Amino acid sequence: MLRTLHVAVREYFTTVLTKSFIFGVIFMPLIILAVAFGAKAIMGSGPQLSGTVLLIDRTPNQVVAPLIEAKFSPEAQNAEAQARMKAVKQMAKDKAKEMNLPPDVTDAMDNPMADMAMQQAIAGPRITVRRLAADADLEAEKAKLRPSAQKEETDAADKPIAVMVIPAAAVAPDAAGEFSSFEMFTIPKLDFQIQSRMNSVAGQSVVDARLATSDLKDQADRIRKLLSQPRAEVKSVTETGDQTSVGDLSIFMPIAFMMLLWISTFTGGNYLLTSTIEEKSSRVMEVLLSAISPTQLMTGKILGQMGVGLTLLTVYAGLGTSSLAIFKMLHLLDWSNLVLLVVFFLIAFFLIAAMMAAIGSAVSDMKEAQALMTPVMLVLLVPMMLWLPISRNPNGMFATICSFVPPVSPFVMVLRIPAAAGSVPVPAWQIALSIAIGIVSVAVAIWAAAKIFRVGVLMYGKPPNFTTLIKWIRMA
């Protein structure tokens, strides 16, 4: 027993004291956070594009064109940018108050330099509108959007990016009393936000023109107010009171739990595979086996790497919990789920570690290990690829069946449990049965791995296939 613990301690510190592990544990979360905040800042700034929309208004008296031109005027676009900046500042101030930050933080937002920087950061695309004649040649104008024609255009601000055609029936209904849609032709791969913006402005302008030319023009403002949809203020009812809902953010909780399990188990398992292959190929394994039995050596290595996995799980779970606490979203986390996460971590890790130990002892280099690992990895990727349908229907037949099929059952369960928390919880008997099946499968996997390890650590030459591994289990 003491020899096994000695191997476990050695395996643990040999792994966690390496530069690669320290870099992965300490710097990788910082890099992920930096990328996340950077991506958010980049996405929040909107597409930076300048161009011209060619407008062909075929409605009577071209009633739509002035409305579109007014909405895309420099004054209107500046006012829109100012409104976005004001909303962002107010949101930042509200969040600072919620986090009890000192007044200096909110006061720092109210200065000309901060306003200038924020306005540049959230500035959207600058679009101009060029009205064409109602009988303009559509094909000739569309030709200006082709890539060959775009290359010849040197002035970015005057470069056509879309041609918009408003037919007469868009405002004046046809004989059947139906309104027609309008057409919009764009350059290839035009940003979807710009397309959405142009579509919204044109659609709103057409509706405004319909109201202005109808018998209801005196009541146009009242009609707009009556038809405007109110925004719901969604709040979650918790034990400590009502909490502002985070909307679709809750759907990422299941994948967060599974990623925690995935990273911690496969990192430790990969270190176990690598160290086993290195010790075997360098003949260090033969020296170790002169002082300790193969079963004790394998057990010690698995326990040591389990400590590595637990370290990763603790660090990343702590970072995630701290982030939820900082952003006042801790109500999304059920603490019992963290306990179950540790339970399913142990099951998942021992299953994967048994496979890695068996494969590592049977081969002499990583290339040979890849051939044996590929079928196992394909099976274990199923929960990763199907996390969304499992999360959307955590009590469905597919998710329920996978909860009892090792080795994917631990990963499916950590998806199901948080996903079902807001609707019908996963029945307790399913959780208990999944744990029981997992414990039995761990016992079987370690028993088989011990037999393969006992034979494989001293076998060299041609790498075995799965049939050979089964023969080793039978004869060991």
N, C-alpha and C positions, 0 to 999 in steps of 0.2 A: 504493500500500500504506500509506504514511504517513497519507494522508487517511482511509483506512478505519479505521485504528487510532485516529486522532484522533476520529472519529465514535463509535467504540466506547467510548473512555474518557469522552467527554462524555456518552454515553447512560447509562453505568454510574453515574457520580457524580451526574448529574441525578436519577437514580432513588433511589439509596441514601441520599442526603443530605436527602431530603424527610422531613417529620415523620411522614407516614403510614407510610412504610417503616420508619423507626426504631421507631415505636410497634408496628408489626406484628411486627418481629423481636425486639424486647426485651420488650415488655409482653405480647404475646399468649401466649407460653409461660408467663409467670407467671400470667396469668389462667386458662389451661387447668389448670395445676397447682392453683391455688386452688380452682377449680370441682371438680376431681377429688377433692381431699382433703375439700372441703366435702360433696360428694355421698356420699363414703364414710362420713363422720361421721354424716350425716343418716340414711343407710340402715342404718348400724350401730346406731343408737339404737333401731330397731324402731318399730312403730306405737304411738302414744300414744293409747290409747282406754280408756275405762271403760264398763262395761256389765254386763248380767245375762244369763245363759243360763237359760232356762226349761227344766227337765228333767222329762220324763215317763218314769218308769221303770216298765215293765209286766212286768218279770221277776219270778219268784217271790220274795216277801219283799223286793222292791226291793234286790237285792244289789249292783247296779251303782252306784246313786246315792251311797252313802257313799264309795265309792272315787273317784268324780269330784269330790265335794265336798272330799275330803281333798287332792286334787291341785291344786284351785283355791283352797284356803284361803289367807288372808293369810300364814300362817307358811310354807307351801310356796312361795308366789310370792316371798317375801323370801329364802328359802334359795336359790331358783333364781337370783335376781338376784345374790346374793352369790357363787354359784358362777361365774356369767358374769364378774363383776368379777375374781375370782381368776384365771380363765383368761386374761382380757385382760392383767392385770398380768404374769402369768408369760410370756405371749407377748412382751410389750414388753421384759421383762428379757432374755429369750433373744435377741431381735433386737439389743438394745443390746450384749450381749456379743459377738455375731457381728460387729458393726460396730466393735468395740474402743472404745466410748465410755467416758468416764471414769466411775468409780464414783458420782460425784455425781448422774449422770443417773438411775441405777437407784435410788439412795437417795431421790431426790425423790418416787418413787412411793409410798413407805412413810410416809405421814403422813395424819392424819385429814382435812385439807382435800382432799387428792388423792382419798382414798377417797370422800368425799362428792360431789365433782364427777363422778367416774367412775360412781358409782352412779346419779346423776341422768341421766348421759348414756346409760347402757345400760339404764335402767329400761324394762321392757316394759309391755304393757297390763295393767290391773287388771280382772280378770274375777271376778264373783261368780256363784254358782250358787243358783238358787231352785228347790227341789224342789216339784213339783206332785203332785196325786193321780194314781194310776195310771189312773183313768177320766176324767181331765180332758178337756175339749172341745178337741180339737186345732185346729179351725177358729177358735174364739174366741181361742186363744192366738196363732195365726198372724196374726190381724188386728192384734195389737199391734205387728207388725213393719212394717206399711205406713207409707209416708212421712207420711200424714196423721195417723196415731196417734203417730208419733215426734215430730212438732212439738208435740203437746200435752204430752209428757213433759218436765218441767222438770229433774228430778234426773238428771244424766248417769250417776251411779254406778248408779242403779236402772233405767236405761232398757234395755228388752229389746233385745238384738242378735241373739239366736238362740233357736230352740226345738229341743230335741233329744229325740228319741223313741227309747227303747230297747225293742224288742219282746221278748216272753218267749222267742221262738225264738233270740234272739241269744245266750242263755246255755244254755237247755235245748233241745237239738235236737228237730226235728219227728219225725214217724213214720218218715221216710226217713233219719233220722240226719244231716240237714243243718242247719247254723246259718244264720240269716238276718242280713242287714245291719241297721244302724240308720239312722235318718233325721235330717237336720239341715236346718232352715229358717232362713235368715239375712235380715237387712235388706239392701236393695239396695247393691251395691258395698262389701260388707264386705271389709276388707283380707285379702289372700290368706294372709298370715302368721298372722293370728288364726284364720282358718278352718282352716289346717293344724294350728295348735296345739290347737284344740278337737277336731279329728278325731283327732289323735294321742292326746290324753288319754282321750277316750271309747273309742277302740279298745283302748288298753292296759288300761283299766279293765274292759272286757268280757272280755278274755283273762284278766285276773286273777280275775274272777268265775267264769269257766268252770273255771279250775284249782281255785279254792276250793271249788266245789260238786262236783268230780269225785272219783274214787277216788284220784287222784294228788296230792291237796292236800298230803300230807306231803312230797312231793318237788317242790313247786312251784318253790322257789328253784333247785334243781338243774336242772330242766327249762328255766327261763329262761336259765341260764348256758349250757346245751348248745345252745340255739337262738339265742343272741346271735351276730351276725355279727362276726367280727374285722375291724378296720380295717387295710388294707394300708399299709405305709410304702413308698411308691414312690420309687425313686432312679434317676437317670439315670447311666449309665456313660459318663464322658468320659475324655479323654486324661490329665487331671490327677487323676482319681480319681472316686469316686461323689459325685454332687450330689443334694440333695433336689429331687425333681421339683416343678414348679410346676403340674402338672395341666393344666387347660384353658387356662392362660395362654399356652402356646406357640402356640395357634391364632391369637393376635393378632399374632404376628410378621409373617406375610405381609401383613396389612392395614396394619401399621405401615410396612413397606417401600413399599407402593403409595401410602400417604398422603404419605410423604416425596417420592416421585416426582411425585405429583399436585400437591402444594402448590408445589414448586419450579418445575415446568414451567409450570403455568398462571399462577402469579404473574408470572413473567418474560414469558410470552406476552401476558398481559393488559396489562402496562405497555407492551409493544411496540405492541399494537393502539391503546391510548389515545394514546400519544405520536405515532404516525403520523397518526391522525385529527386531533389537535389541530394538528399542524404543517401538514397539508393545508388544514384549514378556516381557519386564520389566515394562509394564504399564505406562511408561513415556508418551506415546502417549495420554493417557486419560488426563493427567495433561495439556499437550500442547493444546489439543482441548478445554479445558475450557477457554482458552484465545484467541484462533484463530480458524477460520473456517477450515474444512478439505481442501478446495480448496486453501486457502492461504498457509496452511502448505505444501501441495504438491508442489505448485508453488515455494515457497521459497526454499524447499529442491532441486528441480530440478535446479533452478538458481544457488544455491551454488555449486552444483556438476558440473554445466557447467563451472563455474570459475575454478574448479579443472582440468577439461579436457582441458580448454584453457591454463592453466599453463603448463600442460604436453606438449601440442602441441607446445607452444612457446619454451620451453626448448629444446625439441628434434629436432624441425625444425631449431632452432638456431645452435645446435651442428652439424647437417647435413650440413647446409649452410656454417658454418665455416670450416668444413672438406673439402668441395669442393673448398673453397677459398684457403686453405692452399696448396692443391695439384693442384691448378690451373686448376680446372675442373668446374669453376663456369659457363662456357658457356653452360653446360648441363642443367642448371636450367632456366626455364622461370618464371619470377617473377609473371606474371599473374596467373600461376598455383597455386602459394601460396595463392593468393586472393580467387581463386575458392576452394582451399582446406579448407579455413576458412568457406566459405559459405556451402560447403557440410558437414563440421564438425558440424555446427549448426543443419542442417537437420538430420544427422545421430544421433547426440547426443539426440535431443529431441525425436526422434522416440524410441531409445533404453531406454532413461530415463523414458518415459511414460510407456513402458513395465515393466521396473524394479520397478517403483513406484507401478504399479498395482499389480504385483506379490508379492512384499514385503508387501503390505497392506493386501493381502489375506491370507497369511500363517503366521505361528508362529515360524518356524525355517528354517535353510538352507536346510535340507533334503527335506522338503515339497516344497521348492522353486525349487529344481533341477528338479522335475517332470514336473513343468510348464515351466521351462526354456529350457528344452531339445529340444522340437520342434522348438522354436524360434532360438536357437543356430545352429541347423542343417541347417536352411534356411540361416542364416547369414554367415555360413562357405562356402557357394557356391563360392563367389568371391575369398576367400582365396585358395580354392582347384583348381580353374580354372583360376588363375591369369596369367599363362603362355599362354594358348590359347587365352585369352582375350587380352593380351598384344601383341601377335603376329598378331592378326587380330582385331584391335580395332574398325574397322568400319564394322565388320561382322554382320550377322543377329542376332546371339545369344547375342553378346555384346550390340547391339543396343536395342533389346527388354528388356534385363535386366536393361538398363539405365532408363526405365520408370516403373519399378516394385519395389515399396517400400516393405520391408526396405533395399533391397540390392542395390538399384539404386545409393545412394551416393558412396558406395565402388566401384561399377563398373565404375562410372564416373571418379573417381580419378585415376583409372587404365587406362581408355581409353585416357584421355586428354594428359598426358605426353607421352603415348605410340604412339599416332598418330602425335606427334609434328614433327617428321622427315619425314612423308610421307603426307598423306591426313588428314588435321586437322579435328577434330570432328566438324560437322556443328554447327554454333551458335544457330540455332533454336532447336537442340537437347539438348544443354546445358540449354537453357532457359526453354524448356518444362520439362526437368528433374527437374530443380529447382522449377518450378511451381507445378508439381505433388508432389514433396517433401514437399512443404509448405502446400498444402492441406492435405497430409497424416499426417503431424505433427499436424495440427488442429484437425483432426479426432482422432488421437491417444491420444492426451491430453484430448480431450472431453471424450473419453471412459475411460481413466485412472482416470480422476477426479470422474466419477460415481462409478467406482470400489473402488477407495480409500475412498470415502465417506462412503461406506457400510463396506468395508473390515477392516478398522482400528479398528473397535469395535466388529468384529466377531472373536470368538474363537472356538476351537474344531476341528472337522473334516475339513481338508483342502478342498477347492472347486476344481472342475474340470473346464474345459473350458465351459461346458454347464452352470454351475452355474454362472460363470463370465458373460456370455451373459445375463442371467436373471437379474443379478445385474445392468447391463447397462440399461436394459429396465425399471426396476422399480425405479431406483434412480432418 
